[in-house]
Amino acid sequence: MRQMAKEGVKVQMCVTSPPYFGLRDYGTAKWEGGDADCDHIEKIQSHSGQRADRDQTSQIFKYKGLCKKCGAVSVDGQIGLEQNPQEFIDNLVEVFACVWDILADDGTLWVNLGDSYFNTQNSNRNGLNSSLGGKIRGGGEYKTQKRNSGELNVKPKDLLGMPWRLAFALQDFGWYLRQDIIWHKPNPMPESVTDRCTKAHEYIFLLTKNQKYYFDADSIKEESINTEEQQIAKRNKKQHRFNAQEHEAKFVQHNFSKIETVYEKRNKRDVWSVPVKPYSGAHFAVYPEELIEPCILAGSKVGDIVLDPFFGSGTTGAVAQKLGRKWVGCELNKNYEKLQNERLAQQGLELA
């Protein structure tokens, strides 16, 4: 993005979903020093039964940070595994500062981010294990360097509020925080918790550089729901027809058209119910195409450029392409390039 800024490239909008704090390792680390032939893996023996002669099995953990066998150091540029929440937020603010530099003055930024818990127990899909010092799960277990809460006054089992921490940090940077959109998941990931409700939502924040910006509200209007207010309108419509013989037809027709205009469509609400859908590719966090389609429709015109700095499997590019937009994607993990190429066939722009 810094290179794009130097070249004067401008994009109309950015829609993205950064890695969530402490959720998973995307496998981008590289080992420096130590023994080049070392696997940097520790095997721990565990037992499968209660008797003295129970079978032994091995659990495999990949060292994170420092390999205790050879002394190699893991260098990792990925976001999401920072030592504390503030470092995570600072890194994302820096990323979106780069977005600011190449975003059109009337452009929009749409950010989807889930939350994390400060836990001391084994982690789950929505939790950050001992986190602040322990293991994190995500496509396999691995050992991580000890984390801490930084300056946050958080306790075990506290919800960290990472989406809102990011939103306020971006607001402090200079972004206009225009809206928090609720992504309601009708089919959320099951949770075995017994002291809170199962989580079934995430946030999408709409941010802008200026007070006035491009937003095509008509392109995402919803079908109006058959409410009591509409029933009254329908009854009034019938009454107008009944009185048509006694009143001027022109006056009645004027009222008919006015009623139909008001009740045919309505502005899109800020709670979007979109089911989570399975993805066959090797990517753990693919947001549904239906989730970001309204963002791209409202935030850009046909032919505009859509940016995603956390491109992943290429969902943003696929939706942008389907809607007649161009796209630019940035991705740290080279393993996702095959997935992107399978989904996308775009002329004129190259993947960064």
C-alpha positions in Angstrom: 0.0 0.0 0.0 2.9 2.4 0.7 4.2 1.7 -2.8 0.7 2.3 -4.3 0.6 5.6 -2.4 4.0 6.6 -4.0 2.6 5.8 -7.4 -0.5 7.9 -6.8 -2.9 4.9 -6.9 -6.4 5.6 -5.5 -9.1 3.1 -4.5 -12.8 4.0 -4.0 -13.4 1.7 -1.0 -11.8 -0.9 1.3 -13.7 -3.8 2.8 -11.8 -6.3 4.9 -11.7 -8.6 7.8 -8.3 -8.6 9.7 -7.2 -11.6 11.7 -8.9 -11.7 15.1 -6.7 -11.2 18.2 -5.2 -14.4 19.5 -7.5 -16.7 17.5 -5.1 -18.6 15.2 -1.7 -18.9 13.6 -1.7 -18.5 9.8 1.7 -20.2 9.5 3.7 -17.3 8.2 6.6 -17.4 10.7 10.2 -18.0 9.6 12.9 -19.4 11.7 16.2 -17.6 12.1 19.4 -19.1 13.6 19.6 -22.4 15.4 19.7 -25.7 13.5 18.4 -25.6 10.0 17.5 -29.3 10.2 15.5 -28.9 13.5 11.7 -29.4 13.2 11.1 -27.0 16.1 8.5 -29.4 17.5 8.0 -30.8 21.0 6.2 -34.2 21.6 4.5 -34.6 24.9 3.4 -38.1 26.1 -0.1 -38.4 27.5 -2.2 -41.3 28.7 -5.5 -42.5 27.3 -6.8 -44.2 30.5 -6.8 -44.3 34.3 -4.9 -47.7 34.8 -1.2 -48.0 35.3 -0.8 -50.0 32.1 -2.8 -47.4 30.0 -1.7 -46.6 26.4 0.5 -43.7 25.8 -0.1 -41.2 23.0 1.9 -38.2 21.7 0.7 -34.7 21.5 2.7 -32.5 19.1 3.3 -28.8 19.8 5.1 -26.4 17.4 7.3 -24.0 19.3 6.4 -20.4 19.0 8.9 -17.6 19.4 11.9 -19.6 20.6 12.8 -23.2 19.9 13.9 -24.8 23.1 15.7 -27.6 21.2 18.0 -25.5 18.9 17.7 -21.9 20.0 16.2 -20.7 16.7 14.0 -17.6 16.9 10.7 -17.4 15.1 10.2 -14.1 13.2 6.6 -13.4 12.2 5.0 -10.5 10.5 1.4 -11.6 10.9 -1.2 -9.7 12.8 -3.2 -11.3 15.6 -0.5 -12.9 17.7 0.8 -9.8 19.4 1.9 -9.8 23.0 -1.0 -7.8 24.2 -4.2 -6.2 22.9 -2.8 -2.7 22.6 0.0 -3.9 20.2 -2.7 -5.6 18.1 -4.7 -2.4 17.9 -1.6 -0.3 17.1 -0.7 -2.6 14.3 -4.1 -2.4 12.7 -4.2 1.4 13.1 -1.0 1.5 11.1 -2.4 -0.8 8.4 -5.5 1.5 8.0 -3.3 4.6 8.0 -1.9 3.1 4.8 -5.4 2.5 3.5 -6.1 6.2 4.3 -3.3 7.3 2.0 -4.7 5.5 -1.1 -8.4 5.9 -0.4 -10.4 8.4 -2.4 -11.5 11.5 -0.4 -15.1 10.4 -0.7 -14.2 6.7 -0.1 -15.4 4.4 2.6 -13.8 1.7 4.8 -15.7 -1.3 6.0 -14.1 -3.5 8.7 -15.4 -6.8 10.0 -13.8 -7.9 13.3 -14.8 -10.5 15.9 -14.0 -10.4 19.6 -11.8 -12.3 22.0 -11.9 -13.4 25.6 -9.2 -13.1 28.3 -9.1 -16.7 29.5 -6.9 -18.9 31.6 -8.6 -22.1 30.4 -8.1 -24.0 27.1 -9.0 -21.7 24.2 -12.0 -22.1 22.0 -13.0 -20.6 18.7 -13.9 -17.2 20.2 -11.4 -17.2 23.1 -7.8 -16.2 23.7 -6.2 -18.9 25.8 -4.2 -18.2 28.9 -3.4 -15.4 26.8 -2.1 -14.0 27.8 0.2 -16.9 28.3 -0.5 -20.3 27.0 -1.6 -22.1 23.9 -3.9 -21.0 21.1 -5.8 -23.3 18.9 -6.4 -22.9 15.2 -5.8 -25.7 12.8 -3.6 -27.4 15.4 -2.0 -26.5 18.7 1.3 -24.7 19.2 3.2 -23.1 22.0 3.3 -19.4 22.1 5.3 -16.8 24.0 3.8 -15.6 27.1 1.3 -12.8 26.5 0.0 -10.2 28.9 -2.9 -7.8 29.1 -0.7 -4.7 28.7 -2.3 -1.7 30.5 -5.8 -3.2 30.3 -7.5 -3.9 33.6 -8.9 -7.3 32.5 -9.6 -10.4 34.4 -10.0 -14.1 33.4 -13.2 -14.6 31.4 -13.4 -10.9 30.5 -14.6 -10.0 27.0 -11.8 -7.8 25.6 -14.0 -5.7 23.3 -11.5 -5.7 20.5 -13.9 -4.5 17.7 -14.8 -1.4 19.7 -11.2 -0.8 20.8 -10.2 -0.7 17.2 -13.2 1.5 16.2 -12.3 4.1 18.8 -8.6 3.9 17.9 -9.4 4.6 14.3 -11.7 7.4 15.3 -8.8 8.9 17.3 -6.6 8.6 14.2 -9.0 10.8 12.2 -11.5 8.4 10.7 -15.2 9.2 11.0 -16.9 6.3 12.7 -20.2 6.4 10.8 -22.0 3.1 11.8 -21.7 -0.2 13.6 -23.5 -2.9 11.6 -24.4 -6.1 13.3 -23.7 -9.3 11.4 -26.3 -11.7 12.9 -25.4 -15.4 12.3 -28.5 -17.6 12.2 -26.2 -20.7 12.4 -23.4 -19.7 14.8 -20.5 -21.9 15.9 -21.9 -24.1 18.7 -20.4 -23.4 22.1 -20.4 -25.5 25.3 -20.5 -22.6 27.7 -23.0 -22.7 30.5 -22.5 -19.3 32.1 -23.3 -17.0 29.0 -25.2 -17.1 25.8 -23.7 -18.6 22.6 -22.2 -15.8 20.5 -24.2 -15.2 17.3 -23.0 -11.9 16.0 -20.0 -9.9 14.8 -19.5 -6.2 13.9 -18.9 -4.4 10.6 -17.8 -0.8 11.1 -18.3 1.8 8.4 -15.7 4.5 8.5 -14.9 7.5 6.2 -12.2 10.1 5.7 -14.7 13.0 5.4 -18.2 14.0 6.5 -19.4 13.7 2.9 -18.7 10.5 1.0 -20.1 8.3 -1.7 -22.9 6.0 -0.4 -25.5 4.5 -2.8 -28.3 3.8 -0.4 -30.7 3.0 -3.2 -28.6 0.0 -4.4 -29.1 -1.8 -1.1 -32.6 -0.9 -0.2 -34.7 -3.8 1.3 -38.1 -5.1 0.6 -40.5 -3.5 3.0 -41.9 -5.8 5.7 -45.7 -6.2 6.0 -46.1 -4.1 9.2 -49.1 -2.7 10.9 -48.2 0.6 9.3 -48.5 -1.0 5.8 -51.8 -2.5 6.6 -53.1 0.9 7.4 -51.7 2.2 4.1 -53.5 -0.7 2.2 -56.8 0.1 3.9 -56.3 3.8 2.9 -55.7 2.7 -0.6 -58.9 0.7 -0.7 -60.8 3.7 0.7 -59.3 5.9 -2.1 -60.6 3.5 -4.7 -64.0 3.5 -3.1 -64.1 7.3 -3.2 -62.9 7.4 -6.8 -66.4 7.8 -8.1 -67.0 10.9 -6.0 -63.6 12.6 -6.3 -61.4 13.7 -9.1 -59.5 10.7 -10.6 -56.3 12.8 -10.9 -56.2 13.5 -7.2 -56.8 9.8 -6.3 -54.1 8.6 -8.7 -51.6 11.0 -7.2 -52.2 9.5 -3.8 -52.0 5.9 -5.1 -48.5 6.6 -6.6 -47.4 8.3 -3.4 -48.4 5.3 -1.3 -46.7 2.8 -3.5 -43.4 4.9 -3.6 -43.3 5.1 0.2 -43.9 1.4 0.9 -42.3 -0.5 -2.0 -38.7 -0.3 -0.6 -37.1 0.9 2.6 -33.6 1.8 3.7 -31.4 -1.1 4.6 -31.3 -1.7 8.4 -28.1 -2.1 10.4 -28.6 -5.7 11.4 -27.7 -8.1 8.6 -28.8 -11.7 9.0 -26.3 -13.8 6.9 -25.6 -17.5 7.6 -22.1 -18.7 7.9 -21.2 -20.9 5.0 -18.7 -23.7 4.7 -15.7 -23.2 2.5 -13.9 -26.2 1.0 -10.5 -24.4 0.6 -7.8 -24.4 3.3 -8.8 -21.2 4.9 -10.3 -20.9 8.4 -12.0 -17.5 8.3 -13.9 -16.9 5.0 -16.7 -14.4 5.4 -19.8 -15.0 3.2 -20.1 -13.2 -0.1 -23.6 -12.1 0.8 -22.1 -10.2 3.8 -19.9 -7.9 1.8 -22.0 -7.5 -1.3 -24.0 -4.7 0.2 -20.8 -2.9 1.3 -19.4 -3.0 -2.3 -22.7 -2.0 -3.9 -23.2 1.0 -1.5 -19.5 2.1 -1.5 -18.6 2.0 -5.1 -19.7 2.2 -8.7 -19.1 -0.2 -11.6 -15.5 0.1 -12.7 -14.3 1.4 -9.3 -11.4 -0.2 -7.4 -12.1 -2.2 -4.2 -9.2 -2.9 -1.8 -8.8 -5.7 0.7 -5.5 -5.6 2.7 -6.2 -9.0 4.3 -7.2 -10.8 1.1 -7.2 -14.4 2.3 -8.9 -16.7 -0.1 -10.1 -13.8 -2.3 -13.7 -13.4 -1.3 -13.6 -9.6 -1.6 -12.1 -9.9 -5.1 -14.7 -12.5 -6.2 -17.6 -10.3 -5.1 -16.1 -7.1 -6.6 -15.5 -8.9 -9.9 -19.0 -10.2 -10.0 -20.4 -6.7 -9.4 -18.3 -5.2 -12.2 -15.7 -3.6 -10.0 -11.9 -3.9 -10.1 -10.0 -5.1 -7.0 -6.6 -5.1 -5.3 -5.7 -7.7 -2.7 -2.8 -7.9 -0.3 -2.0 -11.2 1.5 1.0 -12.3 3.6 0.4 -16.0 3.4 1.6 -17.3 0.0 -0.3 -20.6 0.6 -3.6 -18.7 -0.2 -2.4 -17.8 -3.7 -3.7 -21.0 -5.2 -7.1 -20.5 -3.6 -7.2 -17.0 -5.0 -6.2 -18.1 -8.5 -8.9 -20.7 -8.5 -11.6 -18.1 -7.7 -10.4 -15.2 -9.7 -9.5 -14.4 -13.2 -9.0 -10.7 -13.5 -7.4 -8.7 -16.3 -5.6 -5.4 -15.8 -4.7 -5.6 -12.1 -2.2 -7.9 -10.4 -2.4 -9.3 -6.9 0.0 -7.7 -4.5 
